[in-house]
Structure formats: C-alpha cells, structure tokens
C-alpha cells in the first residue's frame, strides 16, 4: 500500500494539490494510524493532512474517489460446517468446469489467469489488474495515444500469453469451455481498458494541463477565444505568483546582505579563523518605483485586460507602483487595483475609460499636466499600447520629457514588429525615446518583459 500512496500523491499533484515531501510523510503516518479497512476514514485522514484550502479539499476528494474506485476486498465469511463446505466445493465453478471438460484438459492444468477467469472471482481479478498495473508502471501514462500500449503491458503482466496457449488447447479438446474462457477474456480486456482510462485521468492531468498552458502561453492575446479567457486569466495569475515568489527571495537577501569573507576571516583571526563573528556587506539599491501607462482602447482592450491583471500583482511585488489607463483621456487606476479583486478592478477600469478611440497625444497631455511630478530618476515607466493614435497628434515631445525625467522608459507593444510604422502607427517615432521596446503579443512575452523589469530592482 505504500506504493499505492505514492501513486496517489502523484495523482493529487496532477489534480492541482501541492503535496510536499513533509506533507506526504505526515499523510503516511496518519494512514498508518487509521488503516485501510474503512475508506471513509482513510479519505478524511488524507484530506485533513494534505488539503490546505477548500478548493484543494474538493480536488483531493474527487481524486481520492477516482483513485480508490476499485471494489473493496470482500469481508471474510464465517467458517461453515464441514457438510456445507463439502456442498460448496461440489458446486464450485471449478467443479463445474471439470464436468464440462470431461476427459479433456482439467482446470488444474490451466494457467493461473485462466483459472481465475473461469472462477469469476471479481475481487481476485481486480487485485490482479491492480498488481499488473503497478508492474506495467501505469502511473507513467501521459497521453491518450498510450492507452493501447499500457493495456497490452498490463495484459502481458497478467499472463496473456499463457492464456492464449490454454485457449488453443481448449478449442480442440473442450470447445464449450474455450468459449467461456474467450468471453471472460473479452470482459478482462474491457476491465483493463477502464483501468487504463482511469490511470489516464489520474496521472496525465498534470501533463495535459502543462501542454495546454504552453499552448496558451504562446497564443496571441488579441486572438484568444471567448472560451479560453478564463483559462488565460488563470495562467496570468500563475505568472503573477511566480513573479511574487522570485522577488521575495532577493528581498530577504538584500535585507541581510552577503557574507564578507575577508572581513569575517580578519575579525576572527584570534580564534584561528573560526567564524564566531560574521561580517556582512550590503549593496545599495535604489528604492524601486514603477509607473505603468496602459492603453485600454478598443483595438487592444483584450490584451490590456491581461496586462492590468499582471500589473495588479506588481502592487504586491514592488512597494511603489502607480498605474494609469487611457483611451482618449487618461486616469489613475492605482487605488482601483489595490482595493479590489482583479476581476472587479478590470470591470471598473474598462467601464470608466475602456473600449474608446485611442488618442495618445491627448492622454500624454493629461499625464504631463497632472502626474509629471510623480517621475523621479528612480522611476521605470512602462507603456503598453499599439501606438496607433488615429492620425492625431502623437505628442512625442511629451514622451521625450517623460524619458528624460525617469530612469528608463519601456514600451510593450502587442502588435507584431512588421506592423510598426504602417498606417496610423507612431511606434518608430515613440521608440526613439524609449530605453527598451519589446513585442508582447503572447503571455510568455509579457511574462519575460515584466520579469526583466522586476529583476532590475533585485
């Protein structure tokens, strides 16, 4: 059962439940106390030791029900009297098979799998399938195209080759018994296929989710289908969580500093170099400050939705972030992002300024008039937009002054580079004053760009 528990932990991770080595040890200790005889108690013990939220509890419960869906071993029956035992023996399937066999091959001479199928012992067959699944490493299944391979491996591990030999012999000596065995083999194949399908649902979920996320990460944000929006938002949340995790460790290192080996050795010379007293060196870093300007006009509204979702996480990563959104005019949305959930913040921002006709010149005028004082030599300015201003004055002179007052100016454009400068695109003119200009048409490109920005402050 230890191997079964390890496979269950693997299936739980595929279902989205984080199971650390320490938590798996605690779960095994709990299972050791409660045992396996009562499935309800076993289920409660695993949920209490592994689930850390209501969502994980629901996912783990579904995973448990699917993993332990095999029938439980039947309870031991009380010993019967000698007369009843002899009567049951006379009426057993083996004796029936023997009478059918006549003078042909007797069931005792058949292989173990053939005898098991003729006896119709469902519990024994289920146990044999489970054992063969372990021998065939069913937990390694990853794709639906591998169903046939693992079904063949399980049947081979159960002794399919010997069963075929038994069928060939019985076909010539006892056709009726051969027909019974052939029907039982068909039922066994069906049971093995169900077991493989169950294994695919348990163990391939993580691989399938990774593959789906990889496809989404490289899909153009502007062409995401409506049914994929929820999945893309979940992917952006994962990206935001990774950004928070990456930034937390360097911050701790920065507070403590790095060990100064030379000063430590000199300070501890009196103790033979044993470092009783340590010396630390700290590198001064400017306090990070980010100003984000996001185009939420109709042409890039869907991309802006995902970008604002990522900017929402920056408020937890960087201490000083001010966010602005614009179409034909510009407003500050920092408080909206800080005081609301991501979904509520997106809806409120888009209702106030979203889906309009873009006017970069007018929006830059609004920023210079009301918020230019927020820029310092420590500020990184991020602009997300396609730089299409509907043939209106782009006011590139204001962008130049923004670049001069800030540490650097980063422009993230969701359009392909081949489209820059064509039609009403002002990207070549704006790019003159930018420190970094990058295409961000996919979630992967967006993650790399924001990660690089955050990394400069670590």
KEBAGU-528703 format. One record per residue (C-alpha): x, y, z; residue in one letter. Coordinates in steps of 0.001 Angstrom, whole numbers, always signed. Example, Ala and Ser with C-alpha at 12.3 -4.5 7.8 and 13.67 -1.06 7.14 Angstrom:
       px       py       pz  type
   +12300    -4500    +7800     A
   +13670    -1060    +7140     S
This chain:
       px       py       pz  type
       +0       +0       +0     X
    +2973    +2324     +340     X
    +3379    +2251    -3437     X
     -328    +2987    -3810     X
      +33    +6014    -1536     X
    +2976    +7307    -3545     X
     +917    +6963    -6721     X
    -1964    +8743    -5010     X
     +313   +11656    -4044     X
    +1403   +11864    -7670     X
    -2207   +11889    -8842     X
    -3052   +14563    -6247     X
     -294   +16819    -7571     X
    -1714   +16360   -11054     X
    -5109   +17453    -9710     X
    -3582   +20743    -8564     X
    -2961   +19895    -4903     X
     +502   +20887    -3683     X
    +1912   +17902    -1763     X
    +5354   +18495     -295     X
    +7587   +15647     +941     X
    +6893   +16645    +4559     X
    +3139   +16603    +3941     X
    +3330   +13188    +2281     X
    +5199   +11855    +5336     X
    +2506   +13260    +7645     X
     -185   +11678    +5484     X
    +1521    +8269    +5600     X
    +1783    +8494    +9379     X
    -1914    +9310    +9596     X
    -2787    +6398    +7303     X
     -691    +4116    +9478     X
    -2891    +5054   +12421     X
    -6290    +4738   +10716     X
    -5517    +1831    +8377     X
    -7099     +999    +5019     X
   -10132    -1021    +6067     X
   -12552    +1932    +6245     X
   -12442    +4010    +3062     X
   -14398    +6904    +4607     X
   -11936    +7286    +7487     X
    -8997    +6941    +5075     X
   -10470    +9676    +2880     X
   -10927   +12042    +5826     X
    -7379   +11395    +7052     X
    -5852   +12229    +3666     X
    -7987   +15343    +3239     X
    -7053   +16618    +6700     X
    -3326   +16123    +6199     X
    -2986   +17245    +2558     X
    -5677   +19806    +1679     X
    -4873   +23403    +2632     X
    -7884   +25196    +1151     X
   -11467   +24496     +196     X
   -10546   +24213    -3494     X
    -7783   +21716    -2710     X
   -10184   +19782     -495     X
   -12690   +19425    -3340     X
    -9980   +18485    -5856     X
    -8423   +15978    -3465     X
   -11800   +14411    -2686     X
   -12522   +13875    -6391     X
    -9020   +12474    -6867     X
    -9499   +10051    -3945     X
   -12845    +8810    -5266     X
   -11333    +8176    -8690     X
    -8122    +6613    -7391     X
    -9836    +4243    -4936     X
   -12780    +3398    -7177     X
   -11807     -272    -7306     X
   -14163    -2526    -5297     X
   -13102    -3132    -1719     X
   -11980    -6636     -758     X
   -14880    -8726     +441     X
   -15046    -9438    +4146     X
   -14020   -12834    +5431     X
   -17009   -15116    +5765     X
   -17533   -17162    +8970     X
   -16334   -20705    +8815     X
   -19016   -23010    +7513     X
   -19711   -26519    +8731     X
   -17977   -29449    +7114     X
   -21187   -30513    +5371     X
   -21736   -27000    +3943     X
   -18117   -26775    +2901     X
   -18254   -30082    +1050     X
   -21512   -28998     -615     X
   -19983   -25663    -1721     X
   -16927   -27496    -3044     X
   -19110   -29783    -5092     X
   -20954   -26745    -6541     X
   -17878   -24560    -7120     X
   -17153   -23186   -10628     X
   -14022   -25324   -10788     X
   -16037   -28484   -10370     X
   -18494   -27263   -12993     X
   -15628   -26569   -15326     X
   -14221   -30011   -14618     X
   -17525   -31669   -15507     X
   -17622   -29650   -18727     X
   -14047   -30588   -19505     X
   -14820   -34297   -19289     X
   -11769   -36227   -20253     X
   -10155   -33179   -21831     X
    -7814   -30767   -20142     X
    -8693   -30248   -16468     X
    -8827   -26725   -14953     X
    -5963   -27607   -12601     X
    -3747   -27864   -15681     X
    -4725   -24421   -16936     X
    -2688   -21305   -16183     X
    -3401   -19084   -13175     X
    -5139   -16413   -15294     X
    -7399   -18959   -16997     X
    -8422   -20472   -13663     X
    -9090   -17009   -12221     X
   -11311   -16052   -15158     X
   -13232   -19330   -15065     X
   -13810   -18965   -11319     X
   -15310   -15476   -11948     X
   -13763   -14106    -8744     X
   -14136   -10381    -9338     X
   -12085    -9344    -6326     X
    -9198   -11597    -7359     X
    -9355   -10275   -10928     X
    -9419    -6650    -9705     X
    -6446    -7338    -7440     X
    -4558    -8965   -10328     X
    -5255    -5976   -12598     X
    -4039    -3575    -9887     X
     -865    -5600    -9396     X
     -219    -5788   -13141     X
     -845    -2031   -13451     X
    +1918    -1421   -10957     X
    +4239    -3782   -12803     X
    +3424    -2013   -16085     X
    +4098    +1434   -14497     X
     +650    +2766   -15344     X
    +1458    +5906   -13356     X
    +3840    +6875   -16200     X
     +998    +7283   -18715     X
     +860   +10817   -20126     X
    -1159   +10878   -23364     X
    -4378    +9306   -24613     X
    -2462    +7741   -27506     X
     -680    +5497   -24968     X
    -3838    +3625   -23937     X
    -3188     +675   -26224     X
     +452     +357   -25127     X
     -357     +248   -21417     X
    -3336    -2078   -21948     X
    -1032    -4554   -23685     X
    +1583    -4227   -20925     X
     -973    -4948   -18210     X
    -2390    -7983   -20027     X
    +1101    -9324   -20659     X
    +1957    -8884   -16982     X
    -1170   -10868   -16067     X
     -109   -13819   -18265     X
    -1915   -13249   -21545     X
     +495   -15446   -23500     X
     -207   -18494   -21291     X
    -3925   -17771   -21566     X
    -3702   -17852   -25356     X
    -1967   -21231   -25192     X
    -4744   -22510   -22911     X
    -7361   -21261   -25364     X
    -5674   -23022   -28267     X
    -5657   -26324   -26351     X
    -9231   -25974   -25090     X
   -10528   -25120   -28579     X
    -9603   -28630   -29729     X
   -10408   -30535   -26509     X
   -13361   -28658   -24973     X
   -14952   -26019   -27249     X
   -17646   -25032   -24736     X
   -15100   -24286   -22011     X
   -12953   -22454   -24560     X
   -15955   -20284   -25438     X
   -16497   -19435   -21758     X
   -12836   -18538   -21372     X
   -12888   -16414   -24523     X
   -15892   -14437   -23250     X
   -14147   -13952   -19904     X
   -11054   -12689   -21757     X
   -13170   -10115   -23612     X
   -14530    -8910   -20269     X
   -10986    -8755   -18892     X
    -9849    -6625   -21818     X
   -12710    -4221   -21128     X
   -11788    -4025   -17436     X
    -8147    -3331   -18316     X
    -9197     -578   -20730     X
   -11270    +1013   -17962     X
    -8268     +810   -15614     X
    -6033    +2484   -18187     X
    -8628    +5221   -18750     X
    -8743    +5750   -15008     X
    -4949    +5985   -14906     X
    -5009    +8494   -17758     X
    -7473   +10668   -15852     X
    -5327   +10471   -12724     X
    -1763   +10763   -13953     X
    -1995   +12587   -17295     X
    -3884   +15581   -15945     X
     -740   +17473   -14973     X
     +929   +16800   -18322     X
    -2219   +17762   -20221     X
    -2532   +20972   -18207     X
    +1128   +21807   -18829     X
     +667   +21226   -22556     X
    -2491   +23351   -22613     X
     -748   +26134   -20671     X
    +2223   +26012   -23036     X
     -122   +26445   -25997     X
    -1882   +29341   -24263     X
    +1412   +30955   -23281     X
    +2365   +31193   -26955     X
    -1091   +32105   -28295     X
    -1648   +35733   -29378     X
    -3530   +37506   -26604     X
    -5578   +39546   -29059     X
    -6994   +36392   -30673     X
    -7899   +34402   -27561     X
   -11317   +32785   -27963     X
   -14045   +33623   -25500     X
   -13987   +30112   -24036     X
   -10250   +30480   -23354     X
   -10427   +33789   -21482     X
   -10933   +32139   -18077     X
    -8010   +29763   -18722     X
    -5791   +32654   -19814     X
    -6656   +34619   -16683     X
    -5729   +31606   -14566     X
    -2425   +31393   -16485     X
    -1732   +35102   -15869     X
    -2365   +34519   -12153     X
     +233   +31735   -12203     X
    +2686   +34120   -13868     X
    +1958   +36741   -11207     X
    +2507   +34195    -8445     X
    +5876   +33253    -9927     X
    +6838   +36927   -10028     X
    +5989   +37294    -6342     X
    +7988   +34190    -5452     X
   +11014   +35349    -7438     X
   +11014   +38778    -5835     X
   +10616   +37587    -2232     X
   +13935   +35702    -2010     X
   +16160   +38523    -3323     X
   +14438   +40939     -940     X
   +15367   +38776    +2031     X
   +18912   +38508     +725     X
   +19076   +42250     +272     X
   +17995   +42937    +3875     X
   +20609   +40579    +5275     X
   +23348   +41268    +2735     X
   +26088   +38938    +1538     X
   +28780   +37387    +3675     X
   +32026   +39355    +3503     X
   +34567   +36526    +3659     X
   +37687   +38665    +4007     X
   +36366   +40841    +6824     X
   +34961   +37763    +8574     X
   +38348   +35984    +8496     X
   +40197   +39066    +9746     X
   +37694   +39624   +12536     X
   +38070   +36019   +13726     X
   +41854   +35722   +13469     X
   +42114   +35443   +17264     X
   +40046   +32228   +17170     X
   +42070   +30558   +14450     X
   +39705   +31665   +11704     X
   +36632   +30030   +13261     X
   +33823   +32446   +12252     X
   +32359   +33332   +15648     X
   +31763   +36881   +14379     X
   +30430   +37416   +10865     X
   +30681   +40488    +8672     X
   +28122   +41310    +6001     X
   +28295   +43629    +3027     X
   +25286   +45288    +1502     X
   +24967   +46788    -1921     X
   +22936   +49956    -2018     X
   +19947   +49744    -4316     X
   +17583   +52496    -5259     X
   +14072   +52088    -3964     X
   +12046   +50699    -6888     X
    +9361   +52842    -8404     X
    +7190   +51921   -11380     X
    +4696   +53992   -13343     X
    +2543   +51971   -15754     X
     +536   +53537   -18598     X
    -1897   +51116   -20212     X
    -3858   +51641   -23400     X
    -7364   +50181   -22925     X
    -8889   +51368   -26197     X
   -10980   +49053   -28313     X
    -8117   +47840   -30511     X
    -6091   +46433   -27582     X
    -8775   +46039   -24913     X
    -8400   +42274   -24559     X
    -4615   +42452   -24260     X
    -4909   +45322   -21773     X
    -7198   +43224   -19604     X
    -4446   +40642   -19138     X
    -1765   +43297   -18727     X
    -3717   +45065   -15987     X
    -4152   +41706   -14282     X
     -375   +41359   -14233     X
      +88   +44966   -13106     X
    -2256   +44124   -10233     X
     +370   +41686    -8952     X
    +3131   +44291    -9235     X
    +1488   +46182    -6392     X
    +2487   +43225    -4187     X
    +5972   +42828    -5686     X
    +7119   +46468    -5831     X
    +6464   +48905    -2998     X
    +5799   +51980    -5126     X
    +3642   +51384    -8217     X
    +1302   +53894    -9812     X
     -922   +52700   -12638     X
    -2785   +54679   -15293     X
    -5229   +53671   -18021     X
    -6222   +55648   -21100     X
    -8157   +55663   -24348     X
    -8926   +59222   -25437     X
    -8038   +60537   -21953     X
    -6010   +59241   -19035     X
    -6990   +58410   -15441     X
    -5115   +56912   -12483     X
    -6261   +53413   -11516     X
    -3836   +52621    -8668     X
    -6471   +52647    -5930     X
    -8857   +50579    -8035     X
    -6209   +47886    -8478     X
    -5158   +47941    -4816     X
    -8622   +47921    -3225     X
   -10471   +45460    -5453     X
   -10136   +41912    -6651     X
    -8624   +41534   -10138     X
   -11990   +40842   -11802     X
   -13724   +43769   -10096     X
   -10818   +46099   -10866     X
   -10804   +45120   -14550     X
   -14539   +45702   -14868     X
   -14416   +49107   -13157     X
   -11441   +50336   -15195     X
   -12929   +49250   -18506     X
   -16291   +50845   -17631     X
   -14611   +54178   -16884     X
   -12136   +54522   -19718     X
   -12058   +51311   -21760     X
   -13080   +50477   -25340     X
   -12782   +54075   -26545     X
   -10965   +55512   -29544     X
    -7263   +55857   -28757     X
    -5674   +59309   -28610     X
    -2093   +59039   -27379     X
    -1429   +62758   -27706     X
    -4363   +63789   -25524     X
    -3541   +61088   -22947     X
      +90   +62189   -22740     X
    -1105   +65764   -22225     X
    -3251   +64582   -19307     X
     -276   +62784   -17772     X
    +2069   +65754   -18129     X
     -489   +68143   -16664     X
    -1462   +66129   -13571     X
    +1146   +63426   -12902     X
    +4513   +64506   -14297     X
    +5718   +65216   -10764     X
    +5478   +61508    -9908     X
    +8534   +60785   -12071     X
   +11971   +60663   -10445     X
   +15402   +59417   -11559     X
   +14495   +56099    -9870     X
   +11257   +55602   -11839     X
   +10750   +52998   -14540     X
    +7916   +53957   -16866     X
    +6105   +51109   -18646     X
    +3799   +51840   -21561     X
    +1584   +49126   -23016     X
      -63   +50040   -26293     X
      -50   +49647   -30052     X
     +975   +53327   -30573     X
    -1915   +53873   -33013     X
    -3312   +57356   -32454     X
    -5890   +57511   -35282     X
    -3745   +60020   -37223     X
    -3969   +62560   -34360     X
    -1010   +64490   -32976     X
    +1114   +61842   -31141     X
    +2837   +64454   -28928     X
    +6150   +62627   -28999     X
    +7714   +65666   -27345     X
    +5906   +64809   -24096     X
    +7192   +61231   -24289     X
   +10707   +62648   -24691     X
   +10302   +64698   -21486     X
    +8958   +61626   -19675     X
   +12036   +59691   -20778     X
   +14371   +62473   -19600     X
   +12792   +62654   -16125     X
   +12720   +58882   -15486     X
   +15330   +56181   -15066     X
   +14155   +54366   -18177     X
   +11157   +54103   -20454     X
    +9929   +50655   -21533     X
    +7358   +50235   -24304     X
    +5499   +46933   -24674     X
    +3635   +46646   -27972     X
    +1099   +43828   -28543     X
    +1394   +44173   -32339     X
    +3920   +42362   -34471     X
    +7027   +44313   -35464     X
    +6085   +44171   -39151     X
    +3076   +46388   -38403     X
    +5075   +49112   -36633     X
    +5145   +52328   -38647     X
    +2376   +51389   -41059     X
     -980   +53129   -41190     X
    -1515   +55317   -38127     X
    +1201   +53566   -36080     X
    +3585   +56042   -34399     X
    +5816   +53336   -32952     X
    +9040   +54337   -34788     X
    +8702   +57917   -33526     X
    +7974   +56832   -29943     X
   +10742   +54212   -29987     X
   +13342   +56969   -30377     X
   +12827   +57988   -26732     X
   +12442   +54502   -25228     X
   +15152   +52574   -23396     X
   +13519   +49237   -24276     X
   +10934   +48403   -26939     X
    +9561   +44861   -26970     X
    +6792   +42985   -28683     X
    +4360   +41479   -26134     X
    +1760   +39638   -28171     X
    +1696   +36485   -26023     X
    +1584   +35667   -22320     X
    +5122   +34273   -22494     X
    +6494   +37501   -23966     X
    +4575   +39513   -21384     X
    +5983   +37413   -18535     X
    +9558   +37792   -19785     X
    +9220   +41539   -20161     X
    +7759   +42126   -16703     X
   +10231   +39662   -15137     X
   +13142   +41590   -16641     X
   +11733   +44856   -15287     X
   +11291   +43461   -11777     X
   +14740   +41820   -11893     X
   +16469   +45189   -12226     X
   +15396   +46048    -8680     X
   +16643   +42808    -7084     X
